[in-house]
Structures are given as structure tokens and as C-alpha cells.
């Protein structure tokens, strides 16, 4: 059995996601869940950065477009928030790209749009 990467930190994040989902349920816009998560992180003293900007370098040239991760929590975990009917491969691919440009190893893809909170751990 292998140890989970950043197990304790990811459990804290997912716990806050469950708290938000239990309070709000599905049906709100993504930004509402982000606002609620931000409040939960602040109250718990969990370090985070919202809408973290990442640049992309192609063949040594900085591209004009940037990536914005919904949250970077504990300075090392990408948290991508969705409020849709289901998680798709495109969302997973986006998380992998965030990990590539950030140099981080773990992303949490969390979907608040379903009756039961749905999340995936993505390791790169």
C-alpha cells in the first residue's frame, strides 16, 4: 500500500468541501461555492490563494495567455471547483495542465453540482 501524497492537507480541504456542500447542496453557480470555500479556509486558518495565476512557456517563449487555478491550498495543492452535472475528462486534463505549469504534485477536482459531493485526486 502506498501513502497518499499530502494526505492530511487534502483531507482538510475535502472536509471543507463537504461542509460547503452539506450547507448549500447542489444548484448554485461555481462562484458561490468558491466564496463559501474561501470563508471556510479563512475561518480554519488554512493557507490558500484564490485565482492563482500561472504563466505558460512554449519553446522558451512566454505565451500571452495565462492559467488561473481556482485555489492553491497549503501552497502546494491545486483545488479546481466545478458545479456541473458530472466530472469529465476535460476537467481532469485541465488539472493535469495546472500541475504541469505549477510544478505541484497534487490536484483536487471537486464537483458541487451533483446531489452527492464528487471529487477526484489527481497526481502528476
N, C-alpha and C positions, 0 to 999 in steps of 0.2 A: 504494500500500500504506500502511495506517495503522499507527502504532505501538500496541502493546498497552499498556493502562493498567497501571502498576506491574508491568512485565514481570519485572524481576529479583526483586522480592519474591515475586510469585506463583510463579515458577519454584522459588524456595527452598521455599515452602510445599508445592507439589505434589511436589517431590523428597522431602520428609519424609513425605508421604503414601505415596509409592511405597515408601519404606524400611519403613514400618509394614506396608503390605500385603504386601511381599515376605517379611517376617519372620512375620507372623501368618496371612496368607491370609484367605479369606472364612470366615464362620460364627460369628464372635464377636458379642456384643452391641455396640451402638454405644458404650457407655460404655468398653469395653475399648480400642477404637480411640482414643477421646478421651484416655484415660490414657496410652496409648503415644505419641500425638502430643505431649501435654504434656511428656513426658520428652524426646522428640526436640527440641522447641523449647528447652527448658531447656539441654540439652547443647550446642546450636548457638548459644546466646546470641540467639535470635530473640525479640524482644519480643512478648508476647501477653497477652490477658486471656481467661480461660475463663468461660463462662456470663455474658457481658456483658449487663447489664440495660438495657433501653430502655423509656421511657415513651411512651404514645400520647396525643396531644392531639386531641380532637374538638370542633370549633367553640369553641375556646378553653378547653375544659374537660379537665382531666387525667383520663383514664379509670383505673379501678381495676386493670384487667388490664395486665400488662407483657409485653414480648417479651424472650426470653433467647436471644441468639445463642450458638452453641456456642463459637466463638472469635472474637476480633478480634485480628488479627495485624498487626504493624507499625503499630498504632494506626489502621489505615485499611482493612483488608481483612477482610470477613466470611468466616469459614470455617464452613460448615454441613456436618456429618458425618452420613452415613447408613450403615446396614448392612442393606440391603434387596435384593430381587431386581432392582430397576430404579429409575431416577430417573423421577419423574412430574412432570406439570405443576404439581401442588400444591406440590411441593418447590421448584420454580423460583419460583412465586408467593410462597412464604414468604420466599425470599431477596430478592426484589424489595421485599417489605414491610420486611425488615430494613434494606435500603438506604435506603428512604424515611425510616424513623424515625431512622436513624443519621446520615444526611447523607453517608455514604460512597458511593463510585462503583463499587466492585468487590466482588463476592461470588464465592467458590469453593464450589461444591456438589460434594462428594466422596462417592462411594459405595464402601464397602469390602465390600459384600455379594455382589459378583459375582466370578467367577474372575479376571477382569482388572479392575484398578482403573478406575473410571469417574468422570470429573469434567467439570464444565461451568464456564466463566467466564461470569458474569452481570454485565453493565454496566448501570447505571442513571444 
